[in-house]
Amino acid sequence: MASVSIECRLDQRILTLLEQRGSFNTRSFANEFGVDHQLVVGTVKSLHSLGDVIKSEQEQSEFWQLTDEGEEVAANGSHEAIVFASTDPEKGTLQTELLVCVV
């Protein structure tokens, strides 16, 4: 039952925003109001299916986001760079010591 009230409030929020701004992008809306993008898209499609309530146009966009591993690499460097930085260039480093530093 909770999802019905969320969807109803989302319907109202979308219609109010359309009245105020004239148009909006679903991804921007989702980010602005902290709502799942797919929920916004579904609600817009539901409103559109009612007939002459809203006009919608589908736009194609590409969205890139780092994975957890990508975030780690961005913050700390690649796995290879970490190994390289942990290796003693003059004496070398034992694998067992390297594993302690890297892991």
Phi and psi restraints in degrees (value plus and minus 20) as a CYANA .aco file:
   2 ALA   PHI     -82.9   -42.9
   2 ALA   PSI     -56.1   -16.1
   3 SER   PHI     -86.3   -46.3
   3 SER   PSI     -50.2   -10.2
   4 VAL   PHI     -84.9   -44.9
   4 VAL   PSI     -65.0   -25.0
   5 SER   PHI     -88.5   -48.5
   5 SER   PSI     -54.1   -14.1
   6 ILE   PHI     -84.7   -44.7
   6 ILE   PSI     -64.4   -24.4
   7 GLU   PHI     -84.9   -44.9
   7 GLU   PSI     -59.3   -19.3
   8 CYS   PHI     -83.5   -43.5
   8 CYS   PSI     -64.9   -24.9
   9 ARG   PHI     -84.6   -44.6
   9 ARG   PSI     -55.9   -15.9
  10 LEU   PHI     -87.5   -47.5
  10 LEU   PSI     -60.2   -20.2
  11 ASP   PHI     -74.8   -34.8
  11 ASP   PSI     -70.3   -30.3
  12 GLN   PHI     -84.2   -44.2
  12 GLN   PSI     -61.0   -21.0
  13 ARG   PHI     -83.8   -43.8
  13 ARG   PSI     -61.6   -21.6
  14 ILE   PHI     -85.0   -45.0
  14 ILE   PSI     -66.6   -26.6
  15 LEU   PHI     -83.7   -43.7
  15 LEU   PSI     -59.4   -19.4
  16 THR   PHI     -84.1   -44.1
  16 THR   PSI     -64.0   -24.0
  17 LEU   PHI     -84.1   -44.1
  17 LEU   PSI     -60.9   -20.9
  18 LEU   PHI     -81.6   -41.6
  18 LEU   PSI     -60.1   -20.1
  19 GLU   PHI     -84.6   -44.6
  19 GLU   PSI     -58.5   -18.5
  20 GLN   PHI     -96.7   -56.7
  20 GLN   PSI     -65.4   -25.4
  21 ARG   PHI    -123.8   -83.8
  21 ARG   PSI     -40.2    -0.2
  22 GLY   PHI      70.2   110.2
  22 GLY   PSI     -54.5   -14.5
  23 SER   PHI    -181.5  -141.5
  23 SER   PSI     145.6   185.6
  24 PHE   PHI    -180.4  -140.4
  24 PHE   PSI     144.8   184.8
  25 ASN   PHI    -122.1   -82.1
  25 ASN   PSI     112.0   152.0
  26 THR   PHI     -82.9   -42.9
  26 THR   PSI     -56.6   -16.6
  27 ARG   PHI     -85.5   -45.5
  27 ARG   PSI     -64.3   -24.3
  28 SER   PHI     -83.1   -43.1
  28 SER   PSI     -61.1   -21.1
  29 PHE   PHI     -79.8   -39.8
  29 PHE   PSI     -68.1   -28.1
  30 ALA   PHI     -79.6   -39.6
  30 ALA   PSI     -63.6   -23.6
  31 ASN   PHI     -86.4   -46.4
  31 ASN   PSI     -63.2   -23.2
  32 GLU   PHI     -84.2   -44.2
  32 GLU   PSI     -59.5   -19.5
  33 PHE   PHI    -123.5   -83.5
  33 PHE   PSI     -16.5    23.5
  34 GLY   PHI      45.0    85.0
  34 GLY   PSI      20.6    60.6
  35 VAL   PHI    -136.2   -96.2
  35 VAL   PSI     127.5   167.5
  36 ASP   PHI     -80.7   -40.7
  36 ASP   PSI     111.0   151.0
  37 HIS   PHI     -78.8   -38.8
  37 HIS   PSI     -60.6   -20.6
  38 GLN   PHI     -84.7   -44.7
  38 GLN   PSI     -52.3   -12.3
  39 LEU   PHI     -86.5   -46.5
  39 LEU   PSI     -60.9   -20.9
  40 VAL   PHI     -83.9   -43.9
  40 VAL   PSI     -66.3   -26.3
  41 VAL   PHI     -80.0   -40.0
  41 VAL   PSI     -65.3   -25.3
  42 GLY   PHI     -80.9   -40.9
  42 GLY   PSI     -60.6   -20.6
  43 THR   PHI     -88.0   -48.0
  43 THR   PSI     -60.8   -20.8
  44 VAL   PHI     -82.3   -42.3
  44 VAL   PSI     -62.7   -22.7
  45 LYS   PHI     -83.4   -43.4
  45 LYS   PSI     -58.7   -18.7
  46 SER   PHI     -83.3   -43.3
  46 SER   PSI     -65.4   -25.4
  47 LEU   PHI     -82.9   -42.9
  47 LEU   PSI     -60.2   -20.2
  48 HIS   PHI     -85.3   -45.3
  48 HIS   PSI     -55.9   -15.9
  49 SER   PHI     -90.8   -50.8
  49 SER   PSI     -34.3     5.7
  50 LEU   PHI     -92.2   -52.2
  50 LEU   PSI     -32.7     7.3
  51 GLY   PHI      96.3   136.3
  51 GLY   PSI    -142.2  -102.2
  52 ASP   PHI    -112.3   -72.3
  52 ASP   PSI      25.9    65.9
  53 VAL   PHI    -113.2   -73.2
  53 VAL   PSI     -70.4   -30.4
  54 ILE   PHI    -158.0  -118.0
  54 ILE   PSI     140.4   180.4
  55 LYS   PHI    -132.3   -92.3
  55 LYS   PSI     111.8   151.8
  56 SER   PHI    -150.1  -110.1
  56 SER   PSI     127.6   167.6
  57 GLU   PHI    -147.3  -107.3
  57 GLU   PSI     111.7   151.7
  58 GLN   PHI    -104.3   -64.3
  58 GLN   PSI     111.9   151.9
  59 GLU   PHI    -136.8   -96.8
  59 GLU   PSI     121.2   161.2
  60 GLN   PHI    -111.3   -71.3
  60 GLN   PSI     110.5   150.5
  61 SER   PHI    -163.0  -123.0
  61 SER   PSI     137.2   177.2
  62 GLU   PHI    -135.5   -95.5
  62 GLU   PSI     115.2   155.2
  63 PHE   PHI    -148.6  -108.6
  63 PHE   PSI     104.6   144.6
  64 TRP   PHI    -132.5   -92.5
  64 TRP   PSI     117.1   157.1
  65 GLN   PHI    -164.0  -124.0
  65 GLN   PSI     116.9   156.9
  66 LEU   PHI     -88.1   -48.1
  66 LEU   PSI     123.6   163.6
  67 THR   PHI     -96.1   -56.1
  67 THR   PSI     155.5   195.5
  68 ASP   PHI     -79.1   -39.1
  68 ASP   PSI     -62.3   -22.3
  69 GLU   PHI     -84.9   -44.9
  69 GLU   PSI     -59.2   -19.2
  70 GLY   PHI     -82.1   -42.1
  70 GLY   PSI     -60.1   -20.1
  71 GLU   PHI     -81.3   -41.3
  71 GLU   PSI     -62.8   -22.8
  72 GLU   PHI     -83.9   -43.9
  72 GLU   PSI     -64.4   -24.4
  73 VAL   PHI     -84.7   -44.7
  73 VAL   PSI     -60.9   -20.9
  74 ALA   PHI     -82.7   -42.7
  74 ALA   PSI     -57.5   -17.5
  75 ALA   PHI     -99.6   -59.6
  75 ALA   PSI     -59.3   -19.3
  76 ASN   PHI    -133.5   -93.5
  76 ASN   PSI     -26.7    13.3
  77 GLY   PHI      75.8   115.8
  77 GLY   PSI     147.6   187.6
  78 SER   PHI     -87.6   -47.6
  78 SER   PSI     144.0   184.0
  79 HIS   PHI     -80.7   -40.7
  79 HIS   PSI     -60.3   -20.3
  80 GLU   PHI     -84.2   -44.2
  80 GLU   PSI     -60.7   -20.7
  81 ALA   PHI     -85.5   -45.5
  81 ALA   PSI     -57.1   -17.1
  82 ILE   PHI     -85.6   -45.6
  82 ILE   PSI     -63.4   -23.4
  83 VAL   PHI     -83.1   -43.1
  83 VAL   PSI     -65.0   -25.0
  84 PHE   PHI     -80.6   -40.6
  84 PHE   PSI     -64.7   -24.7
  85 ALA   PHI     -88.5   -48.5
  85 ALA   PSI     -45.0    -5.0
  86 SER   PHI    -107.9   -67.9
  86 SER   PSI     -26.0    14.0
  87 THR   PHI    -114.2   -74.2
  87 THR   PSI     114.0   154.0
  88 ASP   PHI     -95.3   -55.3
  88 ASP   PSI      95.2   135.2
  89 PRO   PHI     -87.7   -47.7
  89 PRO   PSI     -44.3    -4.3
  90 GLU   PHI    -111.2   -71.2
  90 GLU   PSI     -63.3   -23.3
  91 LYS   PHI    -121.4   -81.4
  91 LYS   PSI     -39.8     0.2
  92 GLY   PHI      63.6   103.6
  92 GLY   PSI     155.1   195.1
  93 THR   PHI    -160.2  -120.2
  93 THR   PSI     114.8   154.8
  94 LEU   PHI     -86.7   -46.7
  94 LEU   PSI     126.4   166.4
  95 GLN   PHI     -78.7   -38.7
  95 GLN   PSI     -59.4   -19.4
  96 THR   PHI     -83.1   -43.1
  96 THR   PSI     -59.3   -19.3
  97 GLU   PHI     -88.9   -48.9
  97 GLU   PSI     -59.2   -19.2
  98 LEU   PHI     -84.3   -44.3
  98 LEU   PSI     -60.8   -20.8
  99 LEU   PHI     -82.2   -42.2
  99 LEU   PSI     -54.2   -14.2
 100 VAL   PHI     -87.9   -47.9
 100 VAL   PSI     -60.1   -20.1
 101 CYS   PHI     -91.8   -51.8
 101 CYS   PSI     -58.5   -18.5
 102 VAL   PHI    -104.1   -64.1
 102 VAL   PSI     -58.5   -18.5
